[in-house]
Amino acid sequence: MSVCINVFEFSKPMPENNFKKIKDKFAAGTIVSDLEFDSIYPENVSEISKYQWSPVEVILEAVTFLAEDQNAKVLDIGSGCGKFCHVGALSRKTKFYGVEERFHLYEIAVQVSKKLKLNSNLFLHANMKDIDWSLYDSFYLFNPFYEHITNKNSIDETIPKKVSQFFAYLEIVKRKLFNLKSGTKVVTYNSFGGKMPLGYKRVKLDKRFESELEFWIKD
């Protein structure tokens, strides 16, 4: 089943105080469920959260590692609606960046950041292959290219189903990761689709979630 998201639209606009409640809960250290957090997104975005957006608990675990240095720049590859960056910015003082090639998802991410009054989020409307990864210190990947090889639970119909494109992107990611500085941190959730390049050491494997959460550091 594919859920087509063609336009940026809050079909059921959320009251401003709902965004404030979410922000206040994070500030107080109160647990926020995925159901509650996902409700701040348009309905056609929140309804595919289970398949396409990382769980809040996974994000919190990942950013504890990626944003250990509050001066680090953390980049989410294929940021979609921005959930990883939104949760990250609500829980840490670090700057979180997201790169997303689908403009309608990029718009949602930007708009939600504004509603949450987050100044530490920056979203890029671009393809990950066209940006300079060396500008960032830490990276998060939640199997971002899987839509190229399956119709199951797709976000929309804008991504071509091409196995060749899937493998081409994997090679680009491996090359970009390989060229990054020593000490670069990477977290993958359900992998990024391929094997990490030489030079990366897995320092932690967390199997508590539906998919494996892996933590890497470049030698």
QUIKADA-V61105 format. One record per residue. N is the residue number from 1. PHI is phi in degrees with one decimal (999 if undefined). OMEGA is omega in degrees with one decimal (NA if undefined). NEAR is the number of other C-alpha atoms within 12 Angstrom. Layout:
N,PHI,OMEGA,NEAR ; N,PHI,OMEGA,NEAR
This chain:
1,999,177.2,13 ; 2,-109.2,176.8,21 ; 3,-107.6,-174.5,22 ; 4,-88.6,177.4,22 ; 5,-111.6,-174.3,31 ; 6,-97.3,-174.9,19 ; 7,-136.3,174.2,18 ; 8,-80.9,-177.0,25 ; 9,-157.6,171.2,21 ; 10,-87.5,-175.9,22 ; 11,-63.2,174.8,16 ; 12,-127.1,-174.3,14 ; 13,-52.8,179.0,18 ; 14,-84.8,175.8,24 ; 15,-59.0,-178.1,16 ; 16,-56.9,-177.5,16 ; 17,-69.1,175.8,14 ; 18,-66.6,177.0,21 ; 19,-66.1,179.6,29 ; 20,-64.2,179.5,23 ; 21,-62.2,178.5,24 ; 22,-61.6,-178.5,34 ; 23,-63.3,-179.8,31 ; 24,-65.0,179.4,19 ; 25,-64.9,177.6,20 ; 26,-65.0,-180.0,25 ; 27,-62.0,-179.0,18 ; 28,-88.5,-178.6,13 ; 29,76.7,-179.9,14 ; 30,-84.3,179.3,14 ; 31,-65.6,176.6,21 ; 32,-116.7,-178.8,26 ; 33,-75.7,175.9,18 ; 34,-63.8,179.7,27 ; 35,-58.7,-179.4,20 ; 36,-70.4,-177.7,21 ; 37,-66.5,-177.8,37 ; 38,-65.2,-178.6,34 ; 39,-68.8,179.0,29 ; 40,-82.6,178.6,41 ; 41,-99.4,174.4,41 ; 42,-54.1,-174.4,30 ; 43,-57.4,-178.3,24 ; 44,-73.3,173.6,30 ; 45,-93.1,-177.5,39 ; 46,-67.7,-175.6,33 ; 47,-71.5,176.8,25 ; 48,-107.0,-176.7,30 ; 49,-57.0,-176.8,31 ; 50,-57.6,-175.9,19 ; 51,-100.8,-169.3,25 ; 52,-114.0,-176.8,35 ; 53,-115.4,-177.6,40 ; 54,-65.7,174.9,43 ; 55,-64.0,179.3,32 ; 56,-54.3,-177.5,30 ; 57,-62.1,177.6,27 ; 58,-65.1,-179.3,35 ; 59,-61.2,-179.2,37 ; 60,-61.2,177.9,33 ; 61,-67.0,-178.4,32 ; 62,-65.7,-175.3,41 ; 63,-73.1,174.4,41 ; 64,-59.1,178.6,27 ; 65,-85.4,-174.5,33 ; 66,-67.8,-175.7,41 ; 67,-109.8,178.1,35 ; 68,-57.7,172.1,23 ; 69,-91.8,-175.0,20 ; 70,-68.0,176.5,22 ; 71,-90.9,-179.8,17 ; 72,-69.5,172.7,27 ; 73,-105.9,-175.2,35 ; 74,-105.1,-178.3,45 ; 75,-115.1,174.3,44 ; 76,-95.9,-179.1,47 ; 77,-85.6,-175.6,44 ; 78,77.6,-168.2,42 ; 79,-78.1,176.0,45 ; 80,55.3,-178.4,45 ; 81,-77.2,175.9,46 ; 82,92.3,-173.3,49 ; 83,-57.5,-179.8,46 ; 84,-58.4,-178.5,50 ; 85,-68.6,179.5,51 ; 86,-64.5,179.0,50 ; 87,-64.2,179.5,48 ; 88,-59.0,-177.9,45 ; 89,-69.0,177.5,36 ; 90,-76.1,-174.2,38 ; 91,-108.8,-177.9,36 ; 92,-135.4,178.0,35 ; 93,-90.7,-178.6,27 ; 94,-70.3,175.3,33 ; 95,-86.6,-180.0,35 ; 96,-114.6,-179.0,44 ; 97,-118.5,176.3,45 ; 98,-132.9,175.8,45 ; 99,-117.7,-175.9,41 ; 100,-143.7,-177.2,34 ; 101,-87.5,179.3,27 ; 102,-88.0,-171.6,31 ; 103,-62.3,-177.9,25 ; 104,-65.2,176.5,29 ; 105,-74.4,175.1,39 ; 106,-56.8,179.9,32 ; 107,-62.1,178.8,32 ; 108,-62.0,-179.8,35 ; 109,-58.9,-179.7,41 ; 110,-65.7,-177.5,35 ; 111,-65.0,179.2,28 ; 112,-65.6,176.1,40 ; 113,-58.6,179.1,35 ; 114,-65.3,-178.6,22 ; 115,-67.8,177.6,25 ; 116,-86.1,-179.5,34 ; 117,57.0,179.6,20 ; 118,-98.3,179.5,31 ; 119,-96.0,-176.1,23 ; 120,-103.3,174.7,29 ; 121,-108.4,171.4,36 ; 122,-141.4,-178.7,32 ; 123,-109.8,-179.0,42 ; 124,-112.1,174.1,32 ; 125,-90.1,-174.8,29 ; 126,-164.7,170.8,21 ; 127,-88.7,-175.2,26 ; 128,-57.6,-178.2,31 ; 129,-72.3,-174.3,23 ; 130,-98.1,-178.7,17 ; 131,-109.9,-177.7,22 ; 132,-89.1,-177.7,19 ; 133,-70.2,-177.8,31 ; 134,-69.4,178.0,20 ; 135,-78.1,-174.0,18 ; 136,-119.9,-176.0,32 ; 137,-106.8,-175.0,35 ; 138,-140.1,-173.9,43 ; 139,-137.4,177.0,46 ; 140,-125.5,178.3,47 ; 141,-134.4,175.9,45 ; 142,-114.8,177.2,37 ; 143,36.3,-167.9,33 ; 144,-70.8,-174.5,38 ; 145,-111.2,-174.7,40 ; 146,-61.0,-179.0,33 ; 147,-62.8,179.3,30 ; 148,-72.8,-175.7,28 ; 149,-123.5,179.0,21 ; 150,-150.5,173.1,20 ; 151,-98.1,-174.2,20 ; 152,-73.9,175.8,18 ; 153,55.1,178.1,23 ; 154,-65.8,178.1,32 ; 155,-70.2,-178.7,36 ; 156,-160.0,-176.9,28 ; 157,-104.1,-172.9,20 ; 158,-86.8,-178.3,20 ; 159,-96.9,-179.4,24 ; 160,-66.7,178.8,19 ; 161,-87.6,-178.7,20 ; 162,-136.6,178.5,17 ; 163,-61.0,-179.5,18 ; 164,-62.3,178.6,15 ; 165,-68.0,177.7,18 ; 166,-55.7,-178.1,25 ; 167,-71.2,176.6,22 ; 168,-63.9,178.5,18 ; 169,-66.2,177.7,29 ; 170,-59.7,179.5,29 ; 171,-66.6,177.8,22 ; 172,-63.6,179.7,26 ; 173,-61.6,-179.3,37 ; 174,-62.0,179.4,25 ; 175,-66.4,-179.8,21 ; 176,-66.0,178.5,27 ; 177,-64.9,-179.0,40 ; 178,-60.1,-175.3,26 ; 179,-85.7,-177.8,22 ; 180,-79.5,-175.4,28 ; 181,-69.7,173.9,21 ; 182,-62.0,-178.8,20 ; 183,93.8,176.7,23 ; 184,-58.7,179.3,35 ; 185,-107.6,178.4,41 ; 186,-137.0,170.1,46 ; 187,-121.6,174.9,46 ; 188,-116.4,175.4,39 ; 189,-118.0,-172.6,38 ; 190,60.8,179.9,30 ; 191,61.6,171.3,26 ; 192,-108.9,178.0,36 ; 193,110.1,-178.5,27 ; 194,-141.0,178.9,25 ; 195,-90.4,176.5,24 ; 196,-64.9,-179.7,30 ; 197,-70.1,177.4,25 ; 198,-58.3,178.0,19 ; 199,103.3,179.8,22 ; 200,-101.3,179.3,27 ; 201,-110.4,176.0,22 ; 202,-78.2,-176.4,22 ; 203,-103.5,179.4,17 ; 204,-161.5,174.3,20 ; 205,-131.0,-178.2,21 ; 206,-112.1,-177.4,22 ; 207,-107.4,-176.9,15 ; 208,-76.0,-172.8,13 ; 209,-104.4,-177.9,18 ; 210,-63.0,176.5,15 ; 211,-124.9,-179.1,21 ; 212,-73.0,176.4,23 ; 213,-108.5,-174.1,35 ; 214,-116.4,-175.7,35 ; 215,-117.3,-173.5,34 ; 216,-129.6,172.5,35 ; 217,-134.0,178.8,30 ; 218,-84.6,179.1,26 ; 219,-65.1,NA,19
